[in-house]
Amino acid sequence: MRVGLVLGGGGVVGASWMVGALQALEEEVGFRAEHASRVLGTSAGALVGALGAAGVSPQEMSRYASGTASSIVGDAAGPYRVSLWPPPLGFGSARMAAAMLRQQRDRSLGALVMGLLPRGAINTEPIHRLVERVVGATWPVNPSLRVVACDYRSGQRVTFGSAWAPDSSVGAAVAASCAIPAFFRPVRIGEHSYIDGGIHSHSNLDLIASEELDLVICLSPMSSRATTTAATVLERIAAARRRRAAAALTAESRVLEECGLELVVLEPEIEDLEAMGANPMARDRSERVIETARQTAARALRRLSLPAALSPVAAG
């Protein structure tokens, strides 16, 4: 059985949730990212997917998140640095915003808005270094990995690792996919600059529809059918973002259904949302989010009864 693994965006908290869900997949059915025939990662999912495809276990990723990682991952990331040249003033990419206004198909409201925001000032080099320390400077030996970023001029999605994408190291591709506009600086690859693939979609699930797969597993930390009481402005914004992500994921799921692909989606449940909070970049929540996701995803997998379909032998 050929299994595809789609890992969505969601910042630091979303990455922690996916690490917990990956632990559950391994513990419940013996499946790891390296067993997948295709790994498609966006933003935080690109980082988790690159490490997983390279053989880093979710347990090791969890130790990295808690600051107790071994030398396999270590402290390669280092501190993030602010870069004020060119100064982050004015529209970050008026060209991208204009392109989205002209676009009749594949239009992204997120790309339009993000093009109007100033460029980010935080350098993504620590992400680049972390990935290349683990994976290497060239694209990984495991050819399953694909990384989604967006062109900062056109707003169009680019799937790095595919035959039609520009040449890139895996570290640069992952850094580009994580480059949240107005926060991180765009990443230059070849002749173009690239930013967070999540501005188009938090999962970009539809991009895997053309693959020859029997089953697709999607870990979507930004969408959820569960609801919590939103008491603050930040919590209301987070709830609205989850609703939009859920609607987009539903539309993308239909594309896979039309292609005859079986799909399993794991999303945060009510306990996860309480552990995750409203700030996707809250590093102090990682340990709690990982453990909560490990438990809720395990329950979901037991309800789905998928052990035979997801075993390493079946997925190989």
C-alpha positions in Angstrom: 0.0 0.0 0.0 1.3 3.5 -1.0 0.6 5.9 1.8 0.9 9.7 1.6 1.5 11.9 4.6 0.4 15.6 4.6 1.7 17.8 7.4 0.1 21.2 7.7 1.2 24.6 9.1 0.6 25.9 12.5 3.7 27.6 14.0 5.6 26.2 17.0 2.4 25.0 18.7 1.2 23.3 15.5 4.6 21.5 15.0 4.3 20.3 18.6 0.8 18.9 18.0 2.0 17.1 14.9 4.9 15.6 16.8 2.4 14.2 19.3 0.2 12.9 16.6 3.2 11.2 14.9 4.0 9.5 18.2 0.5 8.2 18.3 0.8 6.9 14.7 3.9 5.0 15.6 2.7 3.7 18.9 -0.8 2.6 17.6 0.0 1.3 14.2 3.8 1.3 13.7 3.8 4.0 11.1 6.4 6.7 10.8 7.0 9.5 8.3 9.9 7.7 6.7 7.5 4.9 5.7 5.4 7.2 3.6 5.6 7.0 -0.2 5.0 10.8 -0.3 5.5 13.4 2.5 4.0 16.8 1.7 4.8 19.5 4.2 3.8 23.1 4.6 5.3 25.7 6.9 5.8 23.9 10.3 4.8 20.7 8.6 7.7 21.1 6.2 10.1 21.1 9.1 8.5 18.2 10.8 8.2 16.3 7.5 11.8 16.9 6.5 13.1 15.6 9.8 10.7 12.6 9.8 11.5 11.7 6.2 15.2 11.7 7.1 14.5 9.1 9.9 14.3 11.3 12.9 11.7 9.7 15.3 8.8 11.7 16.8 10.3 10.9 20.2 13.5 12.7 19.2 11.6 15.6 17.9 9.7 15.8 21.2 13.0 15.9 23.1 14.2 18.7 20.8 11.0 20.7 21.6 11.6 20.2 25.3 15.3 21.1 25.0 16.6 17.6 25.8 17.5 16.4 22.3 20.5 14.2 21.6 23.3 15.0 19.2 21.1 13.7 16.3 19.3 17.0 16.3 21.1 18.9 19.0 21.0 22.7 19.3 21.6 23.4 15.7 19.0 26.1 15.3 20.7 28.7 17.5 19.3 32.2 18.0 17.1 34.0 15.4 18.5 37.3 14.2 16.8 40.5 13.2 17.9 41.9 9.9 16.8 45.5 9.2 18.3 45.8 5.7 16.4 46.2 3.4 14.2 48.0 6.0 10.8 46.3 6.5 8.8 49.3 5.4 5.9 49.7 3.0 4.2 46.9 1.1 6.2 43.6 1.3 5.1 42.6 -2.2 2.6 44.8 -3.9 3.3 42.7 -7.0 2.0 39.6 -5.3 -1.1 41.4 -4.0 -1.8 42.7 -7.5 -1.3 39.2 -9.0 -3.9 37.9 -6.7 -6.4 40.6 -7.7 -5.9 39.6 -11.3 -6.0 35.9 -10.7 -9.2 34.2 -11.8 -8.3 30.7 -10.5 -6.2 29.6 -7.6 -6.7 33.1 -6.0 -5.6 33.4 -2.4 -7.0 36.0 0.0 -4.1 35.2 2.3 -1.5 36.0 -0.4 -3.3 39.2 -1.2 -3.2 40.4 2.4 0.3 39.2 3.0 1.6 41.0 0.0 0.4 44.3 1.5 2.2 43.7 4.9 5.8 44.8 5.3 8.6 42.3 4.8 9.6 40.4 7.9 12.8 41.1 9.7 13.7 37.8 11.3 16.2 35.6 9.4 15.3 32.0 8.8 18.9 30.8 8.8 18.5 28.8 12.1 15.7 26.7 10.4 18.0 26.2 7.4 20.9 25.1 9.6 18.8 22.7 11.7 17.4 20.9 8.6 20.8 20.6 6.8 22.5 19.4 10.0 20.1 16.4 10.0 19.3 15.9 6.4 22.4 17.2 4.6 22.9 20.0 2.1 21.4 18.1 -0.9 17.9 16.8 -1.2 17.5 13.8 1.1 18.2 10.3 -0.1 14.6 9.5 0.7 12.8 11.0 -2.4 9.4 11.1 -0.9 9.7 14.7 0.6 7.9 17.6 -1.0 7.9 21.1 0.5 5.3 23.8 -0.3 6.2 27.5 -0.4 4.8 30.5 -2.3 6.5 32.7 -4.8 6.7 36.2 -3.3 6.0 37.9 -6.7 3.2 35.8 -8.1 1.7 34.2 -4.9 1.7 30.9 -6.7 2.5 27.7 -4.9 5.7 25.9 -5.6 6.3 22.3 -4.5 10.0 21.9 -3.9 11.4 18.5 -4.5 9.2 18.0 -7.6 10.6 17.8 -11.1 9.2 21.2 -12.1 10.3 23.2 -9.0 13.5 25.3 -9.0 16.7 23.6 -7.7 17.0 24.1 -4.0 18.6 22.6 -0.9 16.1 21.0 1.4 17.2 23.5 4.1 16.4 26.5 1.9 13.1 25.0 0.8 12.0 24.3 4.4 13.1 27.8 5.5 11.1 29.3 2.7 8.0 27.3 3.6 8.3 28.5 7.2 8.9 32.2 6.3 5.7 33.8 7.7 5.2 37.2 6.0 5.8 40.3 8.2 7.7 38.1 10.6 10.4 36.1 8.7 12.4 37.5 5.8 11.6 35.9 2.4 14.0 33.2 1.3 15.9 33.7 -1.9 16.1 30.5 -4.1 17.5 31.0 -7.6 16.0 34.1 -9.2 12.9 34.4 -6.9 12.1 34.9 -3.3 9.7 32.6 -1.5 7.5 32.7 1.6 5.3 30.6 3.8 3.3 28.0 1.9 0.5 28.4 4.4 -0.6 31.8 3.0 -2.4 29.8 0.3 -3.6 26.9 2.5 -2.5 25.6 5.9 -2.4 22.0 4.4 -2.3 22.3 0.6 -3.9 18.9 0.7 -5.1 19.1 -2.9 -1.5 19.1 -4.2 -1.2 15.4 -3.3 -4.3 14.4 -5.3 -2.4 13.6 -8.5 -0.1 11.1 -6.7 -0.5 7.4 -7.2 -1.5 6.6 -3.6 -3.9 4.2 -1.8 -4.3 6.2 1.4 -3.5 9.8 2.5 -3.1 10.7 6.1 -3.4 14.4 6.8 -2.3 16.0 10.1 -4.0 19.4 10.2 -3.1 21.4 13.4 -4.8 24.6 12.2 -8.2 23.2 11.5 -10.7 21.7 14.1 -14.3 20.9 14.3 -14.1 21.3 18.1 -15.0 24.7 19.6 -13.9 26.4 22.8 -15.2 29.6 24.5 -13.4 32.6 23.0 -13.0 35.1 25.8 -10.3 37.4 24.4 -9.7 39.0 21.0 -6.8 36.7 20.3 -8.9 33.7 21.1 -11.6 34.9 18.7 -9.1 35.4 16.0 -7.7 31.9 16.6 -11.2 30.5 16.4 -12.0 32.3 13.1 -8.7 31.0 11.7 -9.6 27.5 12.6 -13.0 27.8 10.9 -11.4 29.1 7.7 -8.8 26.3 7.8 -11.5 23.7 8.3 -13.5 25.0 5.4 -10.4 25.0 3.1 -9.5 21.5 4.2 -13.1 20.3 3.4 -12.8 21.7 -0.1 -9.4 20.2 -0.6 -10.6 16.8 0.7 -13.3 16.7 -2.0 -10.5 16.9 -4.6 -8.9 13.8 -3.2 -12.3 12.1 -3.1 -12.9 12.9 -6.7 -9.6 11.2 -7.5 -10.6 8.1 -5.6 -8.1 8.5 -2.8 -8.9 7.3 0.7 -8.3 10.0 3.2 -7.7 10.0 7.0 -7.6 13.5 8.7 -6.4 14.0 12.2 -7.2 17.4 13.8 -7.0 18.9 17.2 -9.8 17.9 19.6 -11.2 20.0 22.5 -8.4 18.9 24.9 -5.8 19.9 22.2 -7.3 23.3 21.7 -7.1 24.0 25.4 -3.5 22.9 25.5 -2.6 24.9 22.4 -4.0 28.2 23.3 -4.4 31.1 20.9 -0.8 31.9 20.2 0.7 29.6 17.6 4.2 30.7 18.4 4.0 29.9 22.2 7.1 27.8 22.8 6.3 27.2 26.5 3.3 25.0 25.6 5.3 22.4 23.5 5.5 19.6 26.1 1.9 19.8 27.1 0.7 20.0 23.5 2.8 17.0 22.4 1.5 14.8 25.2 -2.1 15.9 24.7 -1.9 15.2 21.0 -0.4 11.8 21.6 -3.4 10.9 23.6 -6.1 12.4 21.5 -4.7 11.1 18.2 -4.3 7.6 19.7 -8.0 7.6 20.6 -8.9 8.8 17.1 -6.8 6.1 15.5 -8.4 3.4 17.6 -11.8 4.6 16.4 -10.7 4.4 12.8 -9.3 0.9 13.1 -6.5 1.3 10.6 -3.6 -0.8 12.0 -3.3 -3.2 8.9 -3.5 -0.3 6.4 -0.8 1.7 8.1 1.7 -0.9 9.1 5.3 -0.4 7.8 5.1 -3.5 5.7 1.8 -2.3 4.0 3.2 1.2 3.5 6.5 0.1 2.1 
